[in-house]
Amino acid sequence: YKKFDIEIGMFLFNLFGVLFLALLIPFYGFSTNISTIGLLGLLYIALFPTALAFILWNKALSLTKTSTCSNISLLTPIISIVLISLFLKEKILFIQIIGLLIVLLSVFLNLRYNK
């Protein structure tokens, strides 16, 4: 295991993603009709939610144990559903509650017995 900079890891991650997507162009085609607003939207999505989250995630991994970060990442769907319910006023379905309980139980068991 060799440590390397977060920025290098992010660059390689995105480079291989772009190469993979380039291989799919013959199958799905490619359109260059992107408006300025669309291009600005893509730039925003690339920089803030994606790149910033990736850098912060790797920083968190370097500061704490991987198991702790994994448990926190499992809470993402729970936080998302709660926020969607609060801000968008969507109803939480019974099956979602079952899923949330399963996730919470798995996090609890992992924290309790993984020492």
LOKE-775298 format. One record per atom (N, C-alpha, C, CB): residue in one letter; x, y, z. Coordinates in steps of 0.1 Angstrom, whole numbers, plus 5000, padded with zeros to 4 digits. Last residue first. Glycine has a CB too. Layout:
% LOKE-775298
AXYZ/...
END
This chain:
% LOKE-775298
K485549585167/K486549665175/K487849605174/K486049665190/N482649555158/N483849575150/N484849655158/N483549635136/Y480249565173/Y481049445173/Y482349445165/Y480249335167/R479249835171/R479249755184/R480249645184/R477849705187/L479449905144/L480049985154/L480249915168/L479350115157/N477849705133/N479249725129/N480049805139/N479249795115/L475349745145/L476049625147/L477549635143/L475449505139/F474850005135/F474849985149/F475649855152/F473449975155/V474749955107/V475750055113/V475950025127/V475250195110/S472549785106/S473849735102/S474949825107/S473949735087/L470449945116/L470849825124/L472249775119/L469849715121/L470350135096/L470750175109/L471150055118/L469550245116/V469549965074/V470850045074/V471350085088/V470750165065/I467049885084/I468149785081/I469549855081/I467849715067/L465750135085/L465950055098/L467049945095/L464649985102/L465650195058/L466450285068/L466750205081/L465550415071/G464049995048/G465350005044/G466250085053/G465450065030/I461650065062/I462249925064/I463749935060/I461449815056/I461250315051/I461450305065/I462050165068/I460150315073/Q460750235025/Q461950315027/Q462250315042/Q461650465023/I458350105027/I459550025023/I460750105026/I459349985008/F456650315034/F456950215044/F458150135040/F455650125045/L457950635022/L457150515021/L457550415031/L457350455007/I457550965031/I458450855032/I457650725032/I459350865045/K456551225008/K456251125018/K457251015019/K454851065016/E458151535004/E457851404999/E457551315011/E458951344990/K458951805009/K457651755014/K457151625008/K456551865011/L461351905005/L460551884993/L459151824996/L461251784983/F462451925031/F462452035022/F461552025010/F463852055017/L461851675045/L461751805051/L461551925041/L462851835060/S462351465026/S461051475033/S460751615039/S460951375044/I464951525020/I463951525009/I462551545015/I463951405000/L466151475045/L466151605039/L465151625028/L467551635033/V465551195048/V465051295058/V465051435052/V465951295070/I466951095026/I465451075027/I464851175037/I465150935030/S469651175032/S468951215020/S467451205021/S469451135008/I470151035056/I470151175056/I469451235043/I471551235056/I469950775045/I469050815056/I468950965056/I469550765069/P472050765026/P470650755022/P469650795032/P470350605018/T474350805044/T473950905034/T472450885029/T474850885022/L475150615061/L474150705066/L473650805056/L474550775078/L477350505050/L476050425049/L474950505054/L476250305058/S479350675056/S478850685042/S477550605041/S479850625033/I479850605082/I479250735080/I478650735066/I480350845081/N480950355078/N479750365085/N479050495083/N479950345100/S483250435065/S482350345058/S480950355065/S482750205057/C484650575085/C484150645073/C483150565065/C485350675063/T485150355102/T484350475106/T483750545095/T485150565115/S486850195086/S485550145090/S484650255095/S485750045102/T489150355083/T488250335071/T486850285076/T488850225062/K489750595108/K489750465103/K488750445092/K489450365115/T490850935099/T490150835107/T490250695101/T488750875110/L492251085080/L492151135094/L491551025104/L491351255095/S492050985055/S493350995061/S493351035075/S494151095053/L489250995051/L489950865052/L491350875058/L489950805038/A489051275049/A488451205061/A489051065063/A486951195059/K490251315025/K490851375037/K490351305049/K490551525037/N488551175008/N489851125010/N490551185022/N490651154997/W486251345012/W486151205015/W487551145017/W485451125004/L487251595001/L486951585015/L486851435020/L485551655018/I487651514974/I488751564982/I488451544997/I489151704979/F484951444967/F486051354966/F487251384975/F486451334951/A483651694971/A483351574979/A484351474979/A481951514974/L484951844951/L485151884965/L484751764974/L484252004968/A484251704927/A485651714931/A485751754946/A486251824923/T481251704930/T482051594927/T483451604932/T482051564912/P480151954937/P479651834943/P480551714941/P478251804938/F482152134922/F481752144936/F481252014941/F480652244937/L483052064895/L483952124905/L483452104920/L484152264903/A481051944881/A482351884881/A483151934893/A483051904868/I478852114884/I478751984889/I480151914890/I477851904880/Y480052344871/Y479652354885/Y479552214891/Y478252424886/L480252244845/L481452284852/L481152294867/L481952424847/L477552194838/L478552084839/L479752124847/L478952044825/G476652464839/G476152364848/G477052244850/G474752324843/L478152574818/L478352624831/L477852524842/L477752764833/L476952424797/L478352404800/L478752454814/L479152484789/G474352524799/G474552384801/G476052354804/G474152304789/I474752784792/I474252754805/I474452604809/I472652784806/T475652754766/T476552814776/T476052784790/T476652964774/S474652434753/S474552574755/S475552624765/S473052614759/I475852194731/I475752234745/I475752384746/I476952174754/N476152004708/N475152104710/N474952134725/N473852074703/T477651784703/T478351904707/T477452024709/T479451934697/S477051444711/S476451574706/S477251694711/S474951584709/F477651114702/F478151234710/F477551364703/F479651244710/G476850764706/G476950894699/G477351004708/G475650924692/Y476850514716/Y475750604720/Y475750734713/Y475850624735/F478950374705/F477750304707/F476550394710/F477850204719/P481150544703/P480650484691/P479350414693/P481650384686/I481350624731/I480850714721/I480450644708/I481950814717/L482650454749/L481250434747/L480650524736/L480450464760/L485250554751/L485050424745/L483550394742/L485550304753/A484750774766/A485150794752/A484950664745/A486650844751/L484350664791/L483250724784/L483550744769/L482850864791/F486950584797/F485850484796/F484750544788/F485450434810/L488250834798/L488650734788/L487550624786/L489950664792/V486850944820/V486751004807/V487150904796/V487651134806/G487750764840/G486350784837/G486150844823/G485750874848/F490550814840/F490050684835/F488550684833/F490350574846/L490451074849/L491051044836/L490550914831/L492551044837/N489251054875/N488551124864/N489151094850/N488551274867/F491350914888/F490050864888/F489250924877/F489350904901/L493551084884/L493550954877/L492150894877/L494450854885/F492751304899/F493051324885/F492951184878/F494451384883/M492451184925/M491351244918/M491551264903/M490951374924/G495151124929/G494151014929/G492851064922/G493850974943/I496251374930/I496751284919/I495651174918/I498151224923/E494951484952/E494751544939/E495151454928/E495551674938/I495951324973/I494551314969/I494251374955/I493751394980/D499051164968/D498251274970/D496851254966/D498851394963/F499550834981/F499750934972/F498851044974/F499650874957/K500950544998/K500050664998/K500450764987/K500250735012/K500750214990/K501550334989/K500550454989/K502350334976/Y500849885000/Y500050005000/Y500950125000/Y499050005012/
END
